[in-house]
Amino acid sequence: MTRIRRGYIARRRRTKIRLFVSSFRGAHSRLTRSIIQQKIRALVSAHRDRDRQKRNFRRLWVTRINAVIRGNSRVSNSYSNLVNNLYKRQLLLNRKILAQIAILNRNCLYTISNDIRK
């Protein structure tokens, strides 16, 4: 019986997978079964951590706003009161923008909170 030469489709698929895990260490970048498992695991982690990153940034922004608002002795206010008043006045300032204002220009945030309360 003559020898059958295998096609290139499977080899091309494995090469594509190997390019994804080329930076992994040990057998995770050499053995095809391990490569497939590590690729699945990496993609699952990336998907999960994108949601987690959004959550962490929102927590950071809230913490920054609250620290600046409470740190001012002239304004007896808290984060929850500030956001509640923003919603009542229908001002469209999200937490990211408020946190940037709190870091870069505290007086601006103080004036915003004072104007909202009145």
JOZIUR-V351192 format. One record per backbone hydrogen bond with DSSP energy under -0.5 kcal/mol. CO is the residue of the C=O (numbers start at 1). NH is the residue of the N-H. E is the energy in kcal/mol with one decimal. If there is no record, write none. Layout:
# JOZIUR-V351192
co:CO nh:NH e:E
co:CO nh:NH e:E
This chain:
# JOZIUR-V351192
co:3 nh:5 e:-0.6
co:8 nh:12 e:-2.4
co:9 nh:13 e:-2.2
co:10 nh:14 e:-2.4
co:11 nh:15 e:-2.2
co:12 nh:16 e:-2.0
co:13 nh:17 e:-1.9
co:14 nh:18 e:-2.6
co:15 nh:19 e:-1.9
co:16 nh:20 e:-1.0
co:17 nh:21 e:-1.4
co:19 nh:22 e:-0.7
co:21 nh:24 e:-1.6
co:25 nh:28 e:-1.2
co:26 nh:29 e:-1.7
co:27 nh:30 e:-1.0
co:27 nh:31 e:-2.1
co:31 nh:35 e:-2.8
co:32 nh:36 e:-2.3
co:33 nh:37 e:-2.1
co:34 nh:38 e:-2.7
co:35 nh:39 e:-2.4
co:36 nh:40 e:-2.1
co:37 nh:41 e:-2.3
co:38 nh:42 e:-2.6
co:39 nh:43 e:-2.4
co:40 nh:44 e:-2.2
co:41 nh:45 e:-2.4
co:42 nh:46 e:-2.4
co:43 nh:47 e:-2.1
co:44 nh:48 e:-2.4
co:45 nh:49 e:-2.7
co:46 nh:50 e:-1.4
co:47 nh:51 e:-1.1
co:48 nh:52 e:-1.8
co:49 nh:53 e:-2.3
co:50 nh:54 e:-1.6
co:51 nh:55 e:-1.9
co:52 nh:56 e:-2.6
co:53 nh:57 e:-2.4
co:54 nh:58 e:-2.1
co:55 nh:59 e:-2.1
co:56 nh:60 e:-2.2
co:57 nh:61 e:-2.6
co:58 nh:62 e:-2.4
co:59 nh:63 e:-2.4
co:60 nh:64 e:-2.4
co:61 nh:65 e:-2.5
co:62 nh:66 e:-2.5
co:63 nh:67 e:-2.4
co:64 nh:68 e:-2.1
co:65 nh:69 e:-2.6
co:66 nh:70 e:-2.6
co:67 nh:71 e:-1.6
co:68 nh:72 e:-0.8
co:69 nh:72 e:-0.6
co:74 nh:76 e:-0.7
co:75 nh:77 e:-1.4
co:78 nh:82 e:-2.2
co:79 nh:83 e:-2.7
co:80 nh:84 e:-2.2
co:81 nh:85 e:-2.5
co:82 nh:86 e:-2.1
co:83 nh:87 e:-2.2
co:84 nh:88 e:-2.1
co:85 nh:89 e:-2.3
co:86 nh:90 e:-0.6
co:86 nh:91 e:-2.3
co:87 nh:90 e:-0.5
co:90 nh:92 e:-0.5
co:91 nh:93 e:-1.5
co:92 nh:94 e:-0.5
co:94 nh:98 e:-2.2
co:95 nh:99 e:-2.4
co:96 nh:100 e:-2.0
co:97 nh:101 e:-2.5
co:98 nh:102 e:-2.5
co:99 nh:103 e:-1.9
co:100 nh:104 e:-2.8
co:101 nh:105 e:-2.5
co:105 nh:109 e:-1.3
co:106 nh:110 e:-2.4
co:107 nh:111 e:-2.5
co:108 nh:112 e:-2.3
co:109 nh:113 e:-2.6
co:110 nh:114 e:-2.5
co:111 nh:115 e:-2.6
co:112 nh:116 e:-2.1
co:113 nh:117 e:-1.8
co:114 nh:118 e:-1.3
